[in-house]
Amino acid sequence: MRVPLRTPGVRRVAQLTAVACLVTCLAAPASAHPREGRPDAGRDGDRAAGHAPGRDLGREVLAAGDGWAAVAGGTTGGAAADPAHVLTVRSRAELVRALDGGSATPKIIKVVGTIDANTDDEGRRLSCADYTTGGYDFDAYVRAYDPRTWGTAKPAGPQEEARKASAARQAERVVLPVGPNTTIVGVGSDALLRGASLQVRSATNVIIRNLELRDTYDCFPAWQPNSGGLGDWKSDYDAIWLRDATHVWVDHVTLSDKGRPDAAEPTYFGRNLLRHDGLLDVTNGSDLVTVSWSRFADHDKAMLIGNGDGVLTDRGKLRVTLHHNEFRGIVQRAPRVRFGQVHVYNNRYVVPEDAHDYRYSLGISTESAVVAENNAFTTPNHVEVADLVKSWNGSALTQRGNVFNGFPVDLLAIYNSYNSGSERDLTADTGWTPTLHGPVDDATRADREVARHAGAGRVR
């Protein structure tokens, strides 16, 4: 039975919410303010966000039928947490303690205000200079590995070793492991993690909702001489990285490079210096993921699903549903897919007028099976329909109901017309039909709804 998506999880969480209320309402007055770094006993954050009285986002679970993450028992995150493991956090130190090293204990973590991952245990702001060690110097690094003198060999030697050591120091601060049976939810409309990389590794049953993640900045990007043929800069730290993760629901999350876009970085060796990696990557055998009502903005490589053509163990995995998300100012990978059965529907794609570096939105790669339906693409005049889809070793794309600048468009037919007679032609049969979804709106209506309601602070 298909369940409408506009009130996700309400039917299934009614009993959980009632039980939670019996516990939490007896523990403290309804007006009690969540105590810093202590078990949370109130719902003031939900009231501040304008949610209905008694609604507890932390206890809500994914609705039946809402994408791939709803199969085989669904995704409940930390909904079963006892009162001692419902925690409100306002600093990096409190967030680290609440995450408990990625333990499997059911937990609900409520984020209040801004938390900066680049801070020490006392809350002092850290800069790139604080992580630098071993004599690392960026100018010296560039001189050492200039392709005109170094060639195409992989960087090695004192500056590369110093870069790695410095990067490891930053990783200790910004990489935050998320364990099984965890819900991370923003309180109100301004919950923000700055510079953090939430990493769900070898874990299952995770929910991330109503939260902004911004500027996951790499102080020590690496030069890769053979990447892309001409070499390229490689940065670490996806804002959210799912690695060998299953049953994950990401909902009403905003991810961007706001404040420090890579487009503003200088060019070295003929390549733009990249300080940010993916916004949300799904790799290394991850499976059963739903991403809904979220906003991806002002970034180069937004979402990679599957991380290598030769990773054959990904076959039968990487099943992902993307619905009612906005991709604005994204250069590429929205998403790029290998192997997985990926349902992309009712999403909004916006390419700004001043975006001259746009490459593509849908990347069709090795053994991928993407079904793209009822999505809306809005682009300036210099972006054509043929630019929306790119293929690397891909073979099929099922598409229907999509619109381009307000007009119906057949993405497959136009892609093939531009690649007629080449080995890159795509067929229309991906070999599967999505069944795990609510009503699929027409693209124009979805475009309006996503513009109004996608992103952090907009949970209805």
Secondary structure, 3 states (H helix, E strand, C coil): CCCCCCCCCHHHHHHHHHHHHHHHHHHCCCCCCCCCCCECCCCHHHHHCCCCCCCCHHHCCCCCCCCHHHCCCCCCCCCCCCHHHEEEECCHHHHHHHHHHHCCCCEEEEECCEEECCECCCCCECCHHHHCCCCCCHHHHHHHCCHHHHCCCCCCCHHHHHHHHHHHHHHHHHEEECCCCEEEEECCCCCEEECCEEEEECCEEEEEEEEEEECCCCCCCEEECCCCCCCEEECCCCCEEEECCEEEEEEEEEEECCCCCHHHCCEECCEECCCCCCCEEEECCCEEEEEECCEEEEEEECCEECCCCCCHHHCCCCCEEEECCEEEEEEECCCEECCCEEEEECCEEECCCCCCCCCCCEEEECCCEEEEECCEEECCCCCCHHHCEEEEECCEEEEECCEECCEECCHHHHHHHHCCCCCCCCECCCCCCCCCCCCCCCHHHHHHHHHHHCCCCCCC
